[in-house]
Amino acid sequence: MGSWPVGYLVGTREGKAGLERLKTSWRAITSSPEVRKMASDAIVMAEQVVRRAPAGGISGAVVRTLASRAGSRRDTSRAA
């Protein structure tokens, strides 16, 4: 389906200026180093989860991995 419904809605409600603001915002977000790092981290984590997941049990592996990472980040932030 893509992103055309969003562009269409913005274009019909806000006109060409609104569509240009949307494009500018999208480019700023997708070129942000922070967003690129988060996306890269998410891909690495997903690859690890898929590798460790038993056949048919990926949802449990996802939850365990997220819980483990959240716990380790909390411990790290408390130590800082």
C-alpha positions as CSV (number, residue, x, y, z in Angstrom):
1,M,0.0,0.0,0.0
2,G,2.9,2.4,0.7
3,S,2.7,5.9,2.0
4,W,0.4,7.4,-0.6
5,P,-2.7,7.6,1.7
6,V,-0.8,9.9,4.1
7,G,0.4,12.1,1.3
8,Y,-3.0,12.2,-0.3
9,L,-4.7,13.2,3.0
10,V,-2.1,15.9,3.8
11,G,-2.4,17.1,0.2
12,T,-6.1,17.3,0.2
13,R,-6.4,19.0,3.6
14,E,-3.3,21.2,3.6
15,G,-2.6,21.7,-0.1
16,K,0.7,21.7,-1.8
17,A,2.4,23.5,1.1
18,G,1.3,20.8,3.6
19,L,2.6,18.1,1.3
20,E,6.0,19.9,1.0
21,R,6.2,20.2,4.8
22,L,5.5,16.4,5.1
23,K,8.2,15.7,2.6
24,T,10.7,17.9,4.4
25,S,9.9,16.4,7.7
26,W,10.2,12.8,6.3
27,R,13.6,13.6,4.8
28,A,14.8,15.1,8.1
29,I,13.6,12.1,10.1
30,T,15.0,9.4,7.7
31,S,18.4,11.2,7.4
32,S,18.8,11.6,11.2
33,P,21.8,9.7,12.6
34,E,19.7,8.8,15.7
35,V,16.9,7.3,13.6
36,R,19.4,5.4,11.5
37,K,21.1,4.0,14.6
38,M,17.8,2.9,16.1
39,A,16.8,1.2,12.9
40,S,20.2,-0.6,12.7
41,D,19.9,-1.7,16.3
42,A,16.3,-3.0,15.6
43,I,17.6,-5.0,12.6
44,V,20.4,-6.5,14.6
45,M,18.0,-7.4,17.5
46,A,15.5,-8.9,15.1
47,E,18.2,-11.1,13.5
48,Q,19.3,-12.4,16.9
49,V,15.7,-13.2,17.9
50,V,15.0,-15.0,14.7
51,R,18.2,-17.1,15.0
52,R,17.4,-18.1,18.6
53,A,13.7,-18.7,18.2
54,P,12.5,-22.3,18.1
55,A,10.3,-23.2,15.1
56,G,6.8,-21.7,15.6
57,G,7.8,-19.9,18.8
58,I,9.2,-16.5,17.7
59,S,6.7,-14.4,19.7
60,G,8.0,-15.8,23.0
61,A,11.6,-15.3,21.9
62,V,10.8,-11.7,21.0
63,V,9.2,-11.0,24.4
64,R,12.2,-12.6,26.2
65,T,14.7,-10.7,24.2
66,L,13.0,-7.3,24.7
67,A,12.6,-8.0,28.4
68,S,16.2,-8.9,28.7
69,R,17.4,-5.8,26.8
70,A,15.1,-3.5,28.8
71,G,16.5,-5.0,32.1
72,S,20.1,-4.6,31.0
73,R,19.5,-1.0,29.9
74,R,17.9,-0.2,33.2
75,D,20.9,-1.7,35.1
76,T,23.3,0.3,32.9
77,S,21.5,3.6,33.4
78,R,21.4,3.0,37.2
79,A,25.1,2.4,37.3
80,A,25.9,5.6,35.4
